[in-house]
């Protein structure tokens, strides 16, 4: 975050300048490589994807999210990111990506009905506690609280976490090692 700007300032600027968001930021699926394809094609759940900055974690989380939405519908799947600005960036990027690539898998997806939340959304924690989703994907997991992760592991059947300890923005957030012990019920 830029010094002196609040997240609300950044969001207001983003809404006013939507046209500056790159038309297509998701690389085409056919350009994914090796382990990226393995992750995308993985049919099991409850896994963690770690990787350095720029390794494609957000791209993979977004494609996996969209594939699950196409298979199970918007009500069954949610994507959680840490900031409002990343949430808006993903929504705008998805809309442009769907139009540009004309991927048949996503032709009936309504962007406005997607469950994409920022972690601070008050309704999200309640929905997780109620087990409202069958699938949840968390991007930037390293910035989530342990309490938030425990709520997911207790109430959501299928979850996928994407993160990198080296990109942690805040103190006292969950490490990937701690995340592993929670989801493996070794808490």
C-alpha positions as CSV (number, residue, x, y, z in Angstrom):
1,X,0.0,0.0,0.0
2,X,1.3,3.4,-0.8
3,X,2.4,5.6,2.1
4,X,-0.4,8.0,3.2
5,X,-3.2,6.3,1.4
6,X,-5.9,4.2,3.1
7,X,-7.4,1.2,1.5
8,X,-10.6,3.3,1.0
9,X,-8.6,5.9,-0.9
10,X,-7.2,3.2,-3.1
11,X,-10.6,1.7,-3.7
12,X,-12.1,5.0,-4.6
13,X,-9.3,5.6,-7.1
14,X,-9.8,2.1,-8.5
15,X,-13.5,2.6,-9.0
16,X,-12.9,6.0,-10.7
17,X,-10.2,4.6,-13.0
18,X,-11.5,1.1,-13.8
19,X,-10.4,1.6,-17.4
20,X,-6.8,1.5,-16.2
21,X,-7.1,-2.1,-15.0
22,X,-5.4,-4.3,-17.5
23,X,-7.9,-5.8,-20.0
24,X,-6.5,-9.3,-19.4
25,X,-4.2,-10.1,-16.6
26,X,-4.8,-13.9,-16.5
27,X,-2.5,-15.6,-18.9
28,X,-4.3,-18.2,-21.1
29,X,-4.6,-21.6,-19.5
30,X,-2.7,-23.1,-22.4
31,X,0.4,-21.0,-21.3
32,X,0.5,-22.5,-17.8
33,X,3.5,-24.8,-17.3
34,X,4.4,-28.0,-15.4
35,X,3.3,-27.8,-11.8
36,X,0.9,-25.0,-12.6
37,X,-1.1,-27.5,-14.8
38,X,-0.7,-30.2,-12.2
39,X,-2.3,-27.9,-9.6
40,X,-5.1,-26.8,-11.9
41,X,-5.9,-30.3,-12.9
42,X,-5.8,-31.7,-9.3
43,X,-9.2,-33.2,-8.5
44,X,-8.5,-33.5,-4.8
45,X,-9.1,-30.7,-2.3
46,X,-7.8,-29.5,1.0
47,X,-4.3,-28.6,-0.3
48,X,-1.9,-25.7,0.0
49,X,-0.1,-24.0,-2.9
50,X,3.0,-22.1,-1.9
51,X,5.3,-20.1,-4.2
52,X,7.2,-16.9,-4.5
53,X,5.9,-13.6,-5.7
54,X,5.0,-13.8,-9.3
55,X,4.8,-17.6,-9.5
56,X,1.1,-17.5,-10.5
57,X,-0.7,-18.4,-7.2
58,X,-3.5,-15.8,-7.8
59,X,-3.8,-16.9,-11.5
60,X,-4.2,-20.6,-10.3
61,X,-6.6,-19.7,-7.5
62,X,-8.7,-17.7,-10.0
63,X,-8.8,-20.4,-12.7
64,X,-9.5,-23.1,-10.1
65,X,-12.3,-21.0,-8.6
66,X,-13.9,-20.4,-12.1
67,X,-13.7,-24.1,-13.0
68,X,-15.4,-25.0,-9.7
69,X,-18.1,-22.4,-10.3
70,X,-18.6,-23.8,-13.8
71,X,-19.0,-27.3,-12.4
72,X,-21.0,-26.6,-9.2
73,X,-22.5,-23.1,-9.5
74,X,-21.9,-19.8,-7.8
75,X,-23.6,-20.7,-4.6
76,X,-21.3,-23.6,-3.8
77,X,-17.9,-21.9,-4.3
78,X,-16.2,-18.8,-2.9
79,X,-12.9,-17.1,-3.4
80,X,-11.4,-15.1,-0.5
81,X,-8.7,-12.5,-0.9
82,X,-7.2,-10.2,1.8
83,X,-7.9,-6.8,0.4
84,X,-10.8,-5.0,-1.2
85,X,-8.6,-3.8,-4.0
86,X,-7.4,-7.3,-4.9
87,X,-11.1,-8.4,-4.9
88,X,-12.1,-5.7,-7.3
89,X,-9.0,-6.3,-9.5
90,X,-9.9,-10.0,-9.8
91,X,-13.6,-9.3,-10.6
92,X,-12.6,-6.8,-13.3
93,X,-9.9,-9.0,-14.7
94,X,-12.2,-12.0,-14.8
95,X,-14.8,-10.1,-16.7
96,X,-12.3,-9.0,-19.3
97,X,-10.6,-12.4,-19.5
98,X,-13.9,-14.2,-20.1
99,X,-14.7,-11.8,-22.9
100,X,-11.3,-11.9,-24.5
101,X,-10.6,-15.7,-24.4
102,X,-14.2,-16.6,-25.1
103,X,-13.7,-19.8,-23.0
104,X,-16.8,-22.0,-23.4
105,X,-16.4,-23.2,-19.8
106,X,-17.2,-19.8,-18.4
107,X,-19.7,-18.5,-21.0
108,X,-22.7,-18.8,-18.6
109,X,-20.9,-17.3,-15.6
110,X,-22.4,-14.1,-14.3
111,X,-19.5,-12.0,-12.7
112,X,-22.0,-10.2,-10.5
113,X,-23.2,-13.4,-8.9
114,X,-19.7,-14.8,-8.0
115,X,-18.8,-15.2,-4.4
116,X,-15.6,-13.2,-4.2
117,X,-15.0,-11.7,-0.8
118,X,-12.3,-9.8,1.0
119,X,-11.4,-11.4,4.4
120,X,-12.8,-8.5,6.3
121,X,-16.3,-9.0,5.1
122,X,-18.5,-9.5,8.2
123,X,-21.0,-11.7,6.4
124,X,-18.3,-14.0,5.2
125,X,-17.3,-15.4,8.6
126,X,-21.0,-16.1,9.3
127,X,-21.4,-17.9,6.0
128,X,-18.3,-20.0,6.8
129,X,-19.5,-20.8,10.3
130,X,-22.8,-22.0,8.7
131,X,-21.0,-24.1,6.2
132,X,-22.6,-22.2,3.4
133,X,-20.0,-23.2,0.8
134,X,-18.8,-26.6,-0.3
135,X,-15.6,-25.1,-1.8
136,X,-13.5,-22.2,-0.6
137,X,-10.3,-20.9,-2.1
138,X,-8.1,-18.5,-0.1
139,X,-5.5,-16.3,-1.9
140,X,-2.9,-14.5,0.2
141,X,-3.4,-17.0,3.0
142,X,-0.4,-15.7,4.8
143,X,-2.3,-12.5,5.7
144,X,-5.3,-14.3,7.3
145,X,-5.7,-14.9,11.0
146,X,-5.5,-18.3,12.6
147,X,-9.0,-17.9,13.9
148,X,-10.3,-17.3,10.3
149,X,-8.4,-20.4,9.1
150,X,-9.7,-22.6,11.9
151,X,-13.3,-21.5,11.1
152,X,-12.7,-22.7,7.5
153,X,-11.1,-26.0,8.5
154,X,-14.0,-26.8,10.9
155,X,-16.9,-25.8,8.7
156,X,-16.0,-26.1,5.0
157,X,-15.5,-29.5,3.5
158,X,-13.2,-28.6,0.5
159,X,-10.6,-25.8,0.8
160,X,-7.6,-24.7,-1.1
161,X,-5.0,-22.2,0.2
162,X,-2.6,-20.2,-1.8
163,X,0.2,-18.2,0.0
164,X,3.8,-17.3,0.7
165,X,5.3,-16.6,4.1
166,X,7.7,-14.2,2.4
167,X,4.8,-12.0,1.4
168,X,3.2,-11.5,4.8
169,X,2.0,-8.0,5.3
170,X,1.1,-8.1,9.0
171,X,2.6,-9.5,12.2
172,X,0.9,-12.4,14.0
173,X,-0.7,-13.9,10.9
174,X,-0.7,-17.6,10.0
175,X,2.4,-19.3,8.7
176,X,2.2,-22.0,6.1
177,X,3.6,-24.5,8.6
178,X,0.9,-23.6,11.2
179,X,-1.7,-23.8,8.4
180,X,-0.6,-27.3,7.6
181,X,-1.0,-28.4,11.2
182,X,-4.5,-26.9,11.4
183,X,-5.9,-28.4,8.3
184,X,-4.3,-31.8,9.1
185,X,-6.2,-31.6,12.5
186,X,-2.9,-31.7,14.4
187,X,-3.8,-28.6,16.3
